[in-house]
Amino acid sequence: MDTIQAANTPHPRSPSSSPQGATLPLSGLRVVEFTHMVMGPTCGMVLADMGAEVIKVEPIEGDRTRHLLGAGAGFFPMFNRNKKSIAIDLHKPAGAEVGRKLAASADVVAENFKPGTMGKYGLDYAALSAGNPRLIYVSHKGFLPGPYEHRVALDEVVQMMGGLAYMTGRSGDPLRAGTSVNDIMGGMFGAIGALGALIQRGITGRGQEVQSALFENNVFLVGQHMMQYAITGQPAAPMPERISAWAVYDVFTVKDGEQIFLAAVSDAQWATFCDALGFADLKADARYATNNARVTLRPTLMPILRERLARHSAAELAALFERVGLPFAPIRKPEELFDDEHLNATGGMAEIILPDGARAGETARTTLFPFTMDGQRLGVRLQPPPLGQHTAELLRGLGYDAAAVEALRVAHAVA
């Protein structure tokens, strides 16, 4: 079945291989992304890590995330590995023509600009699919078509209006989640849609438009709380104030002020918990015999547990819970994960070369996708590219000779 057959275009393709030399699943597929920030680049990164040739189209001045400070400082190197960079000024007719030629060579085009933006340059789905009906076009937006579609959306915007910030913070204190959950997942859903469209193209021979949106992604994330209300008639409380489904499922402050998450989520685990810690009286107490009973009695049970567990160190509890097979977790900061024993032993991170900023040319470790294919993690084949690193190469592949490339550069249509 022709699930990812490449368009019949003259551009050169090189096979994408895993470290063991096996061809990756999307090898031979060309993706052109007109993306910026996080959502669109995440979609491209998924396809790139799986072997596609992904071409990132940037403005002459570069993707803005190359130079963000603070929480945005890691955006570009995190979400743009395994891609090629071409810098094009789409505002100039010659630049827009380059963009259209490049898009015409693609199997998949991805974008995440405001509604109507791509149509200004003849780069919308209607225009491109007219010349290539096999094209798969992935649009990433703030909202799917409807009353909100022209609003400007950010991850934080949809977290606030979509219930996630309410569920994360305390009552009266909405709090965004601690990472770009909607941007990242919205890009992943765009990639999932693209993969489904590729399979269908193999059956029908035709492409299609795929749409993914921040708001709808956020609503999907809080769907479990919506369903809780539909079933129980009781609104879901914010996570810090929620009625837990399990009695022992919390962060405990223990000896020397350290913290650790501990859990016992079944009656069998409750028995193990009591045996391991010497809480024979609690195990024998019929009031605590079942999980639902323990949940109901949490206001009296938890103070007892907190007082007793405070006598132990976090390391002691971790060793004990690991030995008896109970759930536990140290409370870690992101920077501490670089030294995580499991991540380092299982190849969960890979070195990249930073392309921009004061540390350009230096190496850093980045996280890889959390799955394996044929027993292997999907690694880094191409470093996050400096701006326009592949411009000349890609233009040659589109049929521009050296003089034409130079003319485009002189006209500042490309860089």
Secondary structure, 3 states (H helix, E strand, C coil): CCCCCCCCCCCCCCCCECCCCCECCCCCCEEEEECCCCHHHHHHHHHHHCCCEEEEEECCCCCHHHHCCHHHCCHHHHHCCCEEEEEECCCCHHHHHHHHHHHHCCCEEEECCCCCCHHHHCCCHHHHHHHCCCCEEEEEECCCCCCCCCCCCCHHHHHHHCCHHHHHCECCECCCCCCCHHHHHHHHHHHHHHHHHHHHHHHHCCCCEEEEEHHHHHHHHCHHHHHHHHHHCCCCCCHHHCCCCCCEEEEEECHHHCEEEEEECCHHHHHHHHHHHCCHHHHHCHHHCCHHHHHHCHHHHHHHHHHHHCCCCHHHHHHHHHHHCCCEEECCCHHHHHHCHHHHHCCCEEEEECCCCCCCCCEEEEECCCCEECCEECCCCCCCCCCCCCHHHHHHHCCCCHHHHHHHHHCCCEC
